[in-house]
Amino acid sequence: PALTGRRLYHWIAFYDFFGATADDAFLDDFFESMMRQARHLQRSMPGELRGMDFLHALRGLLFCQLALPGQEAGLAATLDHLETLIKKLVLADGTFITRNPEDGLRALQTLLDVREALK
């Protein structure tokens, strides 16, 4: 699920790069694949995911729920999972759970992507 979430996020984030010049057949296949993967990701959540893997899966799912028609229904659950995960990853003193600044930076970058998508 973490890899699927990363893939879906990148497909949506960089869609303008390849989607602007793609033909209709490619785009039909692309969106069909994205919808299938988004449905699979939603069914597999949260599963055994923890930490950054869970965060990456949630980011991909959230981007799909915002970008694809008919996927909005699960948005509230995804945001609830995200809120719960943030409470686990960020300690009371504001540091990341591993206390590794690099891990905290990666988590913050991922959360900034989520914030921008929600705007």
N, C-alpha and C positions, 0 to 999 in steps of 0.2 A: 503493500500500500504506500509506503514512503516513496518508493521509486515512481510509482504511478502518479502520486501527487506532484512530485517534482516535474515529471514529464508534462502533465496537464498544465501546470503553472507556466512552464516555459512555452508551451504551444500557444497559450493565450497571450502571454506577455510579449511574445515576439511575432504575433500573427501578422502584423503590418509588414514585416520583413519579407515573408514568403507568400502571404495571402493576397497581396495586391496584384501580383502577376500570375497567380495560379489560375488554371482553367477550371471550368465548372465541374468536370468529372473528378478532378483532384479534390476540390472543395467538398463535393458530396461525400466522397470517401473519408476525407479528413473529419468532417463533422459527425459522420456516422460512427467512426472510431472513437472520437472524443466522447460522444454520448454514451457509448457502450462502456468505456473506461470509467466515466463519471458514475454511472449506475453501479458498476462493480465496486468502486471505491466507497460509495455511500453504504452499500450492503456490508462491506468489510470493516466498517468503523464501529467502535474503536479497536475491537479485537485485542491483540496483544501488544499494540503499539505503545511506546513510552517515549518520553523526552523529545529530542529533535526529530526523530522519525515520525512521531505523531504530529508534531508541528508542521512538518513538510506535507504530510498527507492532508491535514486540515486546510492548509493554504491552497493546495491544488483543488480540493473539493469546493472550497469557498469560491474560488475564481470561476469554477464551472457553474456553480449555482447562481452566480451573478451574471455570467456571460451567456449561458445557454437557455433557450426557452424551455419552460416546463420543469426546471430544476430548482426553482425558488422554494419549493415546499420544505426542503430539508435545511434551509438556511438557519432557522432558529436553533435547531439541534446542533448544527455545526458551530454556531457562535457560543452555545452553552458549553460544548466540548472545549472550545478555545479558551473560554474564561476559566474553566476548571484547570486546564493544563497550565495556563499562565500562573495561576496561584501555586501550582506545584513547582514550576521552574524558577520563579522569582522568589527569593527568600525575603524575610521581613526587613532585612537591611538594604534591600534593593539589588543585591547581587544575584548573579545566575547560580543555580544550584551546584554546579561543578566548581564554582569560584574561579574558573578559568576565563580571563577576559576575552579570549578568542571565541570561546563558546557563547559567551554573552553577546558579543558583537554579531555573531551569526544569527542568534535568536532574534536580536533586535532588528536586523536587516529583514528577516522574514516577517516579523510583526509590522514593520513599516510598509512592506508590500501589501499586507492585509489591510492596514489602515487606508492606504491610498485606493485600494479597490473598493472599500466601503464608502469612500467619499463619492 
